[in-house]
Amino acid sequence: MDPNRLKGKNILITGAARGMGAANAEHFAEQGANVCIGDINLDGAQETAERINKAGNGKAIAVKLDVTSREDNAAAVKATVDEFGMINVGLFNAGLNKPRFFMDIDEDNWDLIMNVNTKAMWLGMQETARQMIAQGKQDYPYKLINVGSIASRKPLVDVTVYCTSKYGCLALTHCGAIGLAEHNITVNGYAPGVVVTPLWEQLDKDLVDIGFKQREGQAYEDIVNDALQIKRVSYPDDVKGTAAFLASPESDYMTGQMIHIDGGWCIQ
Ligand SMILES: NC(=O)c1ccc[n+]([C@@H]2O[C@H](COP(=O)([O-])OP(=O)(O)OC[C@H]3O[C@@H](n4cnc5c(N)ncnc54)[C@H](O)[C@@H]3O)[C@@H](O)[C@H]2O)c1
């Protein structure tokens, strides 16, 4: 594999202050990409960017980005282009979860999750594609990468709204691939299972709070024992290779695909 396979690629990553977004940003830059770290947590975004710039391969900038705002998405795209000259790849990673049993879902829970996970993905894709179209066709495709989940294909009763939002990410991947093909923009995604990040650490606590699990740590154990073929949880390092593949020329002939990186959960 070319160790500099992302050289010349300028990539906007949302939600990259921490967790998988930060790991992907660092991995992209190790392979030569320039990255714009967009997050509602500007301090965290700046820390990720500083680590990348200190490491000294690809360059990084940080921007404050609330993904639910069209203006913020447009500004993050503009910041990427102002700094690096153009944008080649958008990775729509920002997301959150807040479990509720079906009859306990209220409008606040619905709106919070659907806005950040799904509506914001559409906004980010559209504003990034708008810039790509304005840049004109190249002899390689521009790429949009959507972060789905095991919950993009599996109904999980304790996280109904999260499932709805992530099924939506799958639909945006399929429809975007068809709708943007004429502009030489591909749309793919990846779908993690259980990844140890701040999101899952909070979810583990929340599942006890709503009474779905009796103690912290039980959700991890039950999923490993009952659902996974590979008998361990995963970490951001397990995901970053697939994200880099989707950003690289190696995936140029793919579009409309959502790759599961979930230890075999989705085949059950
Ligand atoms: N951790 C898992 O097990 C898991 C599994 C499947 C899918 N995912 C998905 O992977 C993605 C990354 O998750 P993670 O586990 O790294 O989470 P994380 O909580 O560690 O990181 C999420 C990042 O998104 C940012 N963010 C939240 N709301 C935002 C907003 N409105 N605007 C901009 N940024 C915002 C947060 O500040 C944070 O930096 C999410 O889309 C998540 O749904 C996670």
The ligand as a Tripos MOL2 file, in Angstrom:
@<TRIPOS>MOLECULE
LIG
   44    48     1     0     0
SMALL
NO_CHARGES

@<TRIPOS>ATOM
      1 N1        -19.0270    4.4590   19.2560 N.am      1 LIG1
      2 C1        -19.7610    3.5220   18.6490 C.2       1 LIG1
      3 O1        -19.8860    2.3860   19.1270 O.2       1 LIG1
      4 C2        -20.4380    3.8270   17.3430 C.ar      1 LIG1
      5 C3        -21.0150    2.7530   16.6530 C.ar      1 LIG1
      6 C4        -21.6320    2.9850   15.4380 C.ar      1 LIG1
      7 C5        -21.6480    4.2520   14.9060 C.ar      1 LIG1
      8 N2        -21.0860    5.2890   15.5870 N.ar      1 LIG1
      9 C6        -21.1320    6.6040   14.9670 C.3       1 LIG1
     10 O2        -19.7970    7.0450   14.7510 O.3       1 LIG1
     11 C7        -19.7630    8.4790   14.7740 C.3       1 LIG1
     12 C8        -18.6910    8.9380   15.7420 C.3       1 LIG1
     13 O3        -19.0210    8.4530   17.0170 O.3       1 LIG1
     14 P1        -17.9990    8.3740   18.2550 P.3       1 LIG1
     15 O4        -18.3250    7.1330   18.9440 O.co2     1 LIG1
     16 O5        -16.6190    8.6670   17.8070 O.co2     1 LIG1
     17 O6        -18.5970    9.5770   19.1310 O.3       1 LIG1
     18 P2        -17.9310   10.6830   20.0740 P.3       1 LIG1
     19 O7        -19.0000   11.1250   21.0040 O.co2     1 LIG1
     20 O8        -16.6650   10.1890   20.6510 O.co2     1 LIG1
     21 O9        -17.6000   11.8400   19.0440 O.3       1 LIG1
     22 C9        -18.6290   12.5320   18.3970 C.3       1 LIG1
     23 C10       -18.1550   13.9300   18.0560 C.3       1 LIG1
     24 O10       -19.2570   14.6180   17.4230 O.3       1 LIG1
     25 C11       -19.2990   15.9340   17.9250 C.3       1 LIG1
     26 N3        -20.6320   16.5060   17.7810 N.ar      1 LIG1
     27 C12       -21.7690   16.1750   18.4520 C.ar      1 LIG1
     28 N4        -22.7700   16.9910   18.0820 N.ar      1 LIG1
     29 C13       -22.2640   17.8520   17.1620 C.ar      1 LIG1
     30 C14       -22.7920   18.9200   16.4250 C.ar      1 LIG1
     31 N5        -24.0770   19.3090   16.5480 N.pl3     1 LIG1
     32 N6        -21.9920   19.5780   15.5630 N.ar      1 LIG1
     33 C15       -20.6930   19.2070   15.4280 C.ar      1 LIG1
     34 N7        -20.1200   18.2250   16.1110 N.ar      1 LIG1
     35 C16       -20.9060   17.5420   16.9760 C.ar      1 LIG1
     36 C17       -18.8750   15.8030   19.3950 C.3       1 LIG1
     37 O11       -18.4500   17.0490   19.9290 O.3       1 LIG1
     38 C18       -17.7640   14.7590   19.3030 C.3       1 LIG1
     39 O12       -16.5160   15.3520   19.1100 O.3       1 LIG1
     40 C19       -21.1900    8.9180   15.1470 C.3       1 LIG1
     41 O13       -21.8960    9.2310   13.9720 O.3       1 LIG1
     42 C20       -21.7720    7.6730   15.7920 C.3       1 LIG1
     43 O14       -23.1810    7.6520   15.7000 O.3       1 LIG1
     44 C21       -20.4890    5.0920   16.7970 C.ar      1 LIG1
@<TRIPOS>BOND
     1     1     2 1
     2     2     3 2
     3     2     4 1
     4     4     5 ar
     5     4    44 ar
     6     5     6 ar
     7     6     7 ar
     8     7     8 ar
     9     8     9 1
    10     8    44 ar
    11     9    10 1
    12     9    42 1
    13    10    11 1
    14    11    12 1
    15    11    40 1
    16    12    13 1
    17    13    14 1
    18    14    15 2
    19    14    16 1
    20    14    17 1
    21    17    18 1
    22    18    19 2
    23    18    20 1
    24    18    21 1
    25    21    22 1
    26    22    23 1
    27    23    24 1
    28    23    38 1
    29    24    25 1
    30    25    26 1
    31    25    36 1
    32    26    27 ar
    33    26    35 ar
    34    27    28 ar
    35    28    29 ar
    36    29    30 ar
    37    29    35 ar
    38    30    31 1
    39    30    32 ar
    40    32    33 ar
    41    33    34 ar
    42    34    35 ar
    43    36    37 1
    44    36    38 1
    45    38    39 1
    46    40    41 1
    47    40    42 1
    48    42    43 1
@<TRIPOS>SUBSTRUCTURE
     1 LIG1         1 GROUP 0 **** ****
